[in-house]
Amino acid sequence: MVEKKFRSTTEVSKTTGIEPHVLRYWETEFPSLRPSKNRAGKRDYEKKDIELIFKIKELLYEELYTIAGAKKRLQGKANKTSGRETLKFTLSGIKRELVSILELLESD
């Protein structure tokens, strides 16, 4: 079976689990995501575009980066600490503060 070189927005949406309007939005936010357009003006996604979509999805939905953070990460400028690790660090700090407050309240 021959693999297709280009895929439509609908096919990419089904493959990646990302809605078409989100794919179009990501094109405005991530300069490296620029699928070509065919003669009819419809987007033609190549394998590299689909791989990039999966990477963006991972950064945003699994590693919990913001769009700005994901952009930096893709450009190689971001700290290698993932969004999830940053969140864990922040939450552990909040937990320590809450425990301190609880101890103060209990000592009264």
DSSP file (Angstrom, degrees, kcal/mol; ACC not computed):
  #  RESIDUE AA STRUCTURE BP1 BP2  ACC     N-H-->O    O-->H-N    N-H-->O    O-->H-N    TCO  KAPPA ALPHA  PHI   PSI    X-CA   Y-CA   Z-CA
    1    1 A M              0   0    0      0, 0.0     2,-0.4     0, 0.0     0, 0.0   0.000 360.0 360.0 360.0 132.2    0.0    0.0    0.0
    2    2 A V        -     0   0    0      1,-0.0     2,-0.3     0, 0.0     0, 0.0  -0.699 360.0-129.7 -88.0 130.1    1.4    3.4   -1.0
    3    3 A E        -     0   0    0     -2,-0.4     2,-0.1     1,-0.1    -1,-0.0  -0.613  26.5-114.4 -79.8 136.5    1.4    6.1    1.7
    4    4 A K        -     0   0    0     -2,-0.3    -1,-0.1     1,-0.1     3,-0.1  -0.437  13.2-147.1 -70.1 142.0   -0.2    9.4    0.6
    5    5 A K  S    S+     0   0    0     -2,-0.1    42,-0.4     1,-0.1     2,-0.3   0.870  82.4  36.3 -76.0 -37.5    2.2   12.3    0.4
    6    6 A F        -     0   0    0     40,-0.1     2,-0.4    41,-0.1    40,-0.2  -0.889  66.7-162.9-120.1 148.3   -0.4   14.9    1.5
    7    7 A R  B     -A   45   0A   0     38,-1.9    38,-3.0    -2,-0.3     2,-0.1  -0.959  20.2-121.1-127.9 148.0   -3.3   14.7    3.9
    8    8 A S     >  -     0   0    0     -2,-0.4     4,-2.5    36,-0.2     5,-0.2  -0.296  31.3-104.8 -79.8 168.2   -6.3   17.0    4.2
    9    9 A T  H  > S+     0   0    0     34,-0.4     4,-2.7     1,-0.2     5,-0.2   0.901 122.4  53.0 -59.0 -41.9   -7.3   18.9    7.3
   10   10 A T  H  > S+     0   0    0      2,-0.2     4,-2.2     1,-0.2    -1,-0.2   0.922 110.3  46.6 -61.4 -45.1  -10.0   16.4    8.0
   11   11 A E  H  > S+     0   0    0      1,-0.2     4,-2.4     2,-0.2    -2,-0.2   0.917 114.0  47.9 -63.8 -43.3   -7.7   13.4    7.8
   12   12 A V  H  X S+     0   0    0     -4,-2.5     4,-2.8     2,-0.2     6,-0.4   0.897 109.6  53.6 -65.3 -40.0   -5.1   15.2   10.0
   13   13 A S  H  X>S+     0   0    0     -4,-2.7     4,-2.1    -5,-0.2     5,-0.6   0.928 111.8  44.5 -59.9 -46.0   -7.8   16.1   12.5
   14   14 A K  H  <5S+     0   0    0     -4,-2.2    -2,-0.2     1,-0.2    -1,-0.2   0.891 115.4  48.3 -65.4 -40.0   -8.9   12.5   12.8
   15   15 A T  H  <5S+     0   0    0     -4,-2.4    -2,-0.2     1,-0.2    -1,-0.2   0.901 122.5  31.4 -67.6 -42.5   -5.3   11.2   13.0
   16   16 A T  H  <5S-     0   0    0     -4,-2.8    -2,-0.2     2,-0.2    -1,-0.2   0.657  98.7-125.5 -93.9 -17.9   -4.2   13.6   15.7
   17   17 A G  T  <5 +     0   0    0     -4,-2.1     2,-0.5    -5,-0.3    -3,-0.2   0.674  68.5 129.7  78.2  16.3   -7.4   14.1   17.6
   18   18 A I      < -     0   0    0     -5,-0.6    -1,-0.3    -6,-0.4    -2,-0.2  -0.911  62.1-117.8-108.0 128.3   -7.1   17.9   17.1
   19   19 A E    >>  -     0   0    0     -2,-0.5     4,-2.1     1,-0.1     3,-0.6  -0.258  23.8-116.4 -61.8 148.6  -10.1   19.8   15.8
   20   20 A P  H 3> S+     0   0    0      0, 0.0     4,-2.4     0, 0.0     5,-0.2   0.871 114.8  54.1 -55.9 -39.9   -9.7   21.6   12.5
   21   21 A H  H 3> S+     0   0    0      1,-0.2     4,-1.9     2,-0.2     5,-0.1   0.844 108.2  50.4 -66.1 -30.2  -10.2   25.0   14.0
   22   22 A V  H <> S+     0   0    0     -3,-0.6     4,-3.0     2,-0.2    -1,-0.2   0.895 108.2  52.5 -71.6 -40.3   -7.5   24.3   16.5
   23   23 A L  H  X S+     0   0    0     -4,-2.1     4,-1.5     1,-0.2    -2,-0.2   0.926 110.5  47.8 -59.1 -44.2   -5.1   23.2   13.7
   24   24 A R  H  X S+     0   0    0     -4,-2.4     4,-0.9     1,-0.2    -1,-0.2   0.895 111.9  50.1 -65.3 -38.7   -5.8   26.5   11.9
   25   25 A Y  H >X S+     0   0    0     -4,-1.9     4,-1.2     1,-0.2     3,-1.1   0.930 106.6  54.4 -63.7 -45.0   -5.2   28.5   15.1
   26   26 A W  H 3X S+     0   0    0     -4,-3.0     4,-2.9     1,-0.3     3,-0.2   0.839 100.0  61.9 -59.5 -31.9   -1.9   26.7   15.7
   27   27 A E  H 3< S+     0   0    0     -4,-1.5    -1,-0.3     1,-0.2    -2,-0.2   0.850 104.7  48.0 -61.4 -32.7   -0.8   27.7   12.2
   28   28 A T  H << S+     0   0    0     -3,-1.1    -1,-0.2    -4,-0.9    -2,-0.2   0.760 118.8  39.7 -78.0 -23.8   -1.1   31.3   13.4
   29   29 A E  H  < S+     0   0    0     -4,-1.2    -2,-0.2    -3,-0.2    -3,-0.2   0.765 112.0  53.1 -96.2 -29.8    0.8   30.7   16.6
   30   30 A F    ><  -     0   0    0     -4,-2.9     3,-2.1    -5,-0.2    -1,-0.2  -0.890  63.1-164.0-115.1 103.1    3.6   28.3   15.4
   31   31 A P  T 3  S+     0   0    0      0, 0.0    -1,-0.1     0, 0.0    -4,-0.0   0.772  88.5  60.8 -57.1 -27.9    5.5   29.7   12.4
   32   32 A S  T 3  S+     0   0    0      1,-0.2     2,-1.1    20,-0.0    20,-0.1   0.638  87.2  80.6 -77.3 -11.8    7.0   26.3   11.7
   33   33 A L    <   +     0   0    0     -3,-2.1    -3,-0.2    -7,-0.2    -1,-0.2  -0.767  54.5 139.0 -96.6  92.9    3.5   24.8   11.1
   34   34 A R        -     0   0    0     -2,-1.1    -1,-0.1    -6,-0.0    15,-0.1  -0.702  32.9-164.6-136.4  80.5    2.8   26.0    7.5
   35   35 A P        -     0   0    0      0, 0.0    10,-0.2     0, 0.0    -2,-0.0  -0.360  27.3-112.5 -64.8 148.0    1.1   23.3    5.5
   36   36 A S  E     -B   44   0B   0      8,-1.1     8,-3.5     7,-0.1     2,-0.4  -0.292  27.0-128.5 -72.9 166.1    1.2   24.0    1.7
   37   37 A K  E     -B   43   0B   0      6,-0.3     6,-0.2     1,-0.0    -1,-0.0  -0.942  14.6-134.9-119.1 142.3   -2.0   24.7   -0.1
   38   38 A N    >   -     0   0    0      4,-2.7     3,-2.1    -2,-0.4     6,-0.0  -0.162  41.8 -83.9 -83.4-176.7   -3.2   23.0   -3.2
   39   39 A R  T 3  S+     0   0    0      1,-0.3    -1,-0.1     2,-0.1    -2,-0.0   0.785 130.9  55.2 -61.7 -26.7   -4.7   24.6   -6.3
   40   40 A A  T 3  S-     0   0    0      2,-0.1    -1,-0.3     1,-0.0     3,-0.1   0.491 119.5-111.0 -83.4  -3.4   -8.1   24.7   -4.7
   41   41 A G  S <  S+     0   0    0     -3,-2.1     2,-0.2     1,-0.3    -2,-0.1   0.547  72.9 137.6  85.8   7.4   -6.6   26.6   -1.7
   42   42 A K        -     0   0    0      1,-0.1    -4,-2.7    -5,-0.0    -1,-0.3  -0.607  60.3-101.3 -87.6 149.0   -7.1   23.7    0.7
   43   43 A R  E     -B   37   0B   0     -2,-0.2     2,-0.5    -6,-0.2   -34,-0.4  -0.453  28.6-161.0 -71.8 137.3   -4.3   22.7    3.2
   44   44 A D  E     -B   36   0B   0     -8,-3.5    -8,-1.1    -2,-0.2     2,-0.4  -0.957   9.6-156.7-119.1 109.4   -2.1   19.8    2.3
   45   45 A Y  B     -A    7   0A   0    -38,-3.0   -38,-1.9    -2,-0.5     2,-0.2  -0.727   5.3-156.8 -89.8 131.2   -0.3   18.4    5.3
   46   46 A E     >  -     0   0    0     -2,-0.4     4,-2.0   -40,-0.2     3,-0.4  -0.475  37.2 -94.8 -94.7 173.1    2.9   16.5    4.8
   47   47 A K  H  > S+     0   0    0    -42,-0.4     4,-2.4     1,-0.2     5,-0.2   0.880 125.6  54.3 -55.8 -41.5    4.4   14.0    7.2
   48   48 A K  H  > S+     0   0    0      1,-0.2     4,-1.9     2,-0.2    -1,-0.2   0.856 107.1  51.4 -64.3 -35.0    6.7   16.6    8.8
   49   49 A D  H  > S+     0   0    0     -3,-0.4     4,-2.2     2,-0.2    -1,-0.2   0.916 110.5  47.9 -66.4 -42.9    3.6   18.8    9.5
   50   50 A I  H  X S+     0   0    0     -4,-2.0     4,-2.2     2,-0.2    -2,-0.2   0.896 110.3  51.7 -66.3 -40.6    1.8   15.9   11.2
   51   51 A E  H  X S+     0   0    0     -4,-2.4     4,-1.9     1,-0.2    -1,-0.2   0.905 110.0  50.0 -61.7 -40.5    4.8   15.1   13.3
   52   52 A L  H  X S+     0   0    0     -4,-1.9     4,-2.8     2,-0.2    -2,-0.2   0.894 107.7  53.3 -65.0 -40.1    5.0   18.7   14.4
   53   53 A I  H  X S+     0   0    0     -4,-2.2     4,-2.7     1,-0.2    -2,-0.2   0.920 108.5  49.7 -61.2 -43.6    1.3   18.7   15.3
   54   54 A F  H  X S+     0   0    0     -4,-2.2     4,-2.2     2,-0.2    -1,-0.2   0.887 111.6  49.4 -62.0 -38.0    1.9   15.7   17.5
   55   55 A K  H  X S+     0   0    0     -4,-1.9     4,-2.5     2,-0.2    -2,-0.2   0.920 111.9  47.4 -67.2 -44.0    4.8   17.5   19.2
   56   56 A I  H  X S+     0   0    0     -4,-2.8     4,-2.6     1,-0.2     5,-0.3   0.922 111.6  51.6 -62.1 -43.8    2.8   20.6   19.8
   57   57 A K  H  X>S+     0   0    0     -4,-2.7     4,-3.0    -5,-0.2     5,-0.6   0.917 110.4  48.8 -58.9 -44.6    0.0   18.5   21.2
   58   58 A E  I  X>S+     0   0    0     -4,-2.2     5,-2.6     1,-0.2     4,-1.6   0.928 112.4  47.9 -61.3 -46.3    2.4   16.7   23.5
   59   59 A L  I  <5S+     0   0    0     -4,-2.5     6,-3.1     3,-0.2    -2,-0.2   0.908 120.9  35.8 -63.0 -42.3    3.9   20.0   24.7
   60   60 A L  I  <5S+     0   0    0     -4,-2.6    -2,-0.2     4,-0.2    -1,-0.2   0.916 129.4  27.6 -79.7 -44.0    0.5   21.6   25.3
   61   61 A Y  I  <5S+     0   0    0     -4,-3.0    -3,-0.2    -5,-0.3    -2,-0.2   0.759 131.7  27.2 -96.7 -27.5   -1.6   18.7   26.6
   62   62 A E  I  <<S+     0   0    0     -4,-1.6    -3,-0.2    -5,-0.6    -4,-0.1   0.840 130.2  33.8-102.1 -45.3    0.8   16.4   28.2
   63   63 A E  S   <S-     0   0    0     -5,-2.6    21,-0.8    20,-0.1    20,-0.2   0.522 100.3-132.2 -90.5  -5.4    3.7   18.5   29.4
   64   64 A L        +     0   0    0     -6,-0.4    -4,-0.2    19,-0.2     2,-0.1   0.792  44.3 162.4  62.9  34.7    1.3   21.5   30.1
   65   65 A Y        -     0   0    0     -6,-3.1    -1,-0.2    -7,-0.2     2,-0.1  -0.487  38.7-120.7 -74.7 152.8    3.3   24.2   28.4
   66   66 A T     >  -     0   0    0     -2,-0.1     4,-2.8     1,-0.1     5,-0.2  -0.388  33.8-102.0 -77.2 171.0    1.6   27.4   27.5
   67   67 A I  H  > S+     0   0    0      2,-0.2     4,-2.5     1,-0.2     5,-0.2   0.934 126.1  49.9 -62.1 -43.7    1.5   28.3   23.8
   68   68 A A  H  > S+     0   0    0      1,-0.2     4,-2.2     2,-0.2    -1,-0.2   0.918 112.6  47.2 -60.7 -42.9    4.4   30.8   24.4
   69   69 A G  H  > S+     0   0    0      1,-0.2     4,-2.6     2,-0.2    -1,-0.2   0.892 111.0  50.9 -65.9 -39.8    6.3   28.1   26.3
   70   70 A A  H  X S+     0   0    0     -4,-2.8     4,-2.6     2,-0.2    -1,-0.2   0.893 108.6  52.8 -65.3 -38.7    5.7   25.6   23.6
   71   71 A K  H  X S+     0   0    0     -4,-2.5     4,-1.7     2,-0.2    -2,-0.2   0.945 111.6  45.8 -59.4 -48.0    6.9   28.1   20.9
   72   72 A K  H  <>S+     0   0    0     -4,-2.2     5,-2.6     1,-0.2     6,-1.0   0.911 111.8  51.8 -62.2 -42.1   10.1   28.6   22.9
   73   73 A R  H ><5S+     0   0    0     -4,-2.6     3,-1.1     1,-0.2    -1,-0.2   0.909 109.7  49.0 -61.9 -42.3   10.6   24.9   23.4
   74   74 A L  H 3<5S+     0   0    0     -4,-2.6    -1,-0.2     1,-0.3    -2,-0.2   0.816 110.5  51.1 -67.6 -29.2   10.2   24.2   19.7
   75   75 A Q  T 3<5S-     0   0    0     -4,-1.7    -1,-0.3    -5,-0.2    -2,-0.2   0.484 116.9-116.8 -84.7  -2.5   12.7   27.0   18.9
   76   76 A G  T < 5S+     0   0    0     -3,-1.1    -3,-0.2    -4,-0.4    -2,-0.1   0.622  89.0 107.5  79.9  13.1   15.1   25.4   21.4
   77   77 A K      < +     0   0    0     -5,-2.6    -4,-0.2    -6,-0.2    -5,-0.1   0.583  51.7  98.1 -98.3 -11.7   15.1   28.4   23.7
   78   78 A A  S    S-     0   0    0     -6,-1.0     2,-0.1    -9,-0.1    -9,-0.0  -0.404  83.5 -99.5 -81.9 153.4   13.1   27.0   26.6
   79   79 A N        -     0   0    0      1,-0.1    -1,-0.1    -2,-0.1    -2,-0.1  -0.406  34.4-121.8 -59.7 143.2   14.4   25.6   29.7
   80   80 A K  S    S+     0   0    0     -2,-0.1     2,-0.4    -3,-0.1    -1,-0.1   0.540  82.7 108.9 -73.3  -4.5   14.4   21.8   29.4
   81   81 A T  S    S-     0   0    0      1,-0.1    -2,-0.1     4,-0.1     2,-0.0  -0.596  72.6-126.9 -71.4 128.7   12.1   21.5   32.5
   82   82 A S     >  -     0   0    0     -2,-0.4     4,-2.3     1,-0.1     5,-0.2  -0.272  15.9-112.1 -74.7 163.7    8.7   20.5   31.3
   83   83 A G  H  > S+     0   0    0      1,-0.2     4,-2.5     2,-0.2   -19,-0.2   0.863 119.4  54.6 -60.4 -37.5    5.5   22.3   32.1
   84   84 A R  H  > S+     0   0    0    -21,-0.8     4,-2.5     2,-0.2    -1,-0.2   0.910 108.1  48.2 -65.7 -41.9    4.4   19.4   34.2
   85   85 A E  H  > S+     0   0    0      2,-0.2     4,-2.3     1,-0.2    -2,-0.2   0.901 111.7  50.3 -64.7 -40.1    7.7   19.5   36.3
   86   86 A T  H  X S+     0   0    0     -4,-2.3     4,-2.5     2,-0.2    -2,-0.2   0.915 110.5  50.1 -62.6 -43.1    7.2   23.3   36.7
   87   87 A L  H  X S+     0   0    0     -4,-2.5     4,-3.0     2,-0.2     5,-0.2   0.917 109.8  50.2 -61.8 -44.2    3.6   22.7   37.8
   88   88 A K  H  X S+     0   0    0     -4,-2.5     4,-2.4     2,-0.2    -1,-0.2   0.915 111.1  49.5 -60.2 -43.0    4.7   20.0   40.3
   89   89 A F  H  X S+     0   0    0     -4,-2.3     4,-1.7     2,-0.2    -2,-0.2   0.924 113.1  46.5 -61.8 -45.5    7.4   22.4   41.7
   90   90 A T  H  X S+     0   0    0     -4,-2.5     4,-2.2     1,-0.2    -2,-0.2   0.922 112.9  49.2 -63.3 -45.7    4.8   25.2   42.0
   91   91 A L  H  X S+     0   0    0     -4,-3.0     4,-2.5     1,-0.2    -1,-0.2   0.876 108.4  52.9 -64.4 -37.5    2.3   22.9   43.7
   92   92 A S  H  X S+     0   0    0     -4,-2.4     4,-2.2    -5,-0.2    -1,-0.2   0.875 109.2  50.6 -67.0 -34.3    4.8   21.6   46.2
   93   93 A G  H  X S+     0   0    0     -4,-1.7     4,-2.0     2,-0.2    -2,-0.2   0.909 110.7  48.3 -66.1 -42.1    5.6   25.2   47.1
   94   94 A I  H  X S+     0   0    0     -4,-2.2     4,-2.5     2,-0.2    -2,-0.2   0.905 110.0  52.7 -63.4 -41.4    2.0   26.0   47.6
   95   95 A K  H  X S+     0   0    0     -4,-2.5     4,-2.5     1,-0.2    -2,-0.2   0.920 107.9  50.6 -61.3 -44.2    1.6   22.9   49.7
   96   96 A R  H  X S+     0   0    0     -4,-2.2     4,-2.1     1,-0.2    -1,-0.2   0.913 111.1  49.1 -60.1 -42.2    4.5   23.9   52.0
   97   97 A E  H  X S+     0   0    0     -4,-2.0     4,-2.2     2,-0.2    -2,-0.2   0.911 111.2  49.1 -63.8 -43.0    2.9   27.3   52.4
   98   98 A L  H  X S+     0   0    0     -4,-2.5     4,-2.6     1,-0.2    -2,-0.2   0.889 109.7  51.4 -65.4 -39.1   -0.5   25.8   53.3
   99   99 A V  H  X S+     0   0    0     -4,-2.5     4,-2.5     2,-0.2    -1,-0.2   0.904 109.7  51.0 -63.2 -40.6    1.0   23.4   55.8
  100  100 A S  H  X S+     0   0    0     -4,-2.1     4,-2.1     2,-0.2    -2,-0.2   0.916 111.2  47.5 -62.5 -43.3    2.8   26.4   57.4
  101  101 A I  H  X S+     0   0    0     -4,-2.2     4,-2.4     2,-0.2    -2,-0.2   0.919 111.3  51.0 -64.1 -43.4   -0.4   28.3   57.7
  102  102 A L  H  X S+     0   0    0     -4,-2.6     4,-2.4     1,-0.2    -2,-0.2   0.911 109.2  50.7 -60.7 -43.3   -2.2   25.3   59.1
  103  103 A E  H  X S+     0   0    0     -4,-2.5     4,-1.4     1,-0.2    -1,-0.2   0.894 110.3  50.0 -63.0 -39.5    0.5   24.9   61.8
  104  104 A L  H  X S+     0   0    0     -4,-2.1     4,-0.5     1,-0.2    -1,-0.2   0.910 112.1  47.3 -64.1 -42.1    0.2   28.6   62.7
  105  105 A L  H >< S+     0   0    0     -4,-2.4     3,-0.7     1,-0.2    -2,-0.2   0.866 111.6  50.6 -68.0 -36.5   -3.6   28.3   63.0
  106  106 A E  H 3< S+     0   0    0     -4,-2.4    -1,-0.2     1,-0.2    -2,-0.2   0.761 102.2  61.2 -73.2 -25.3   -3.4   25.1   65.1
  107  107 A S  H 3<        0   0    0     -4,-1.4    -1,-0.2     1,-0.2    -2,-0.2   0.657 360.0 360.0 -78.1 -13.6   -0.9   26.6   67.5
  108  108 A D    <<        0   0    0     -3,-0.7    -1,-0.2    -4,-0.5    -2,-0.1   0.465 360.0 360.0 -78.3 360.0   -3.4   29.3   68.6
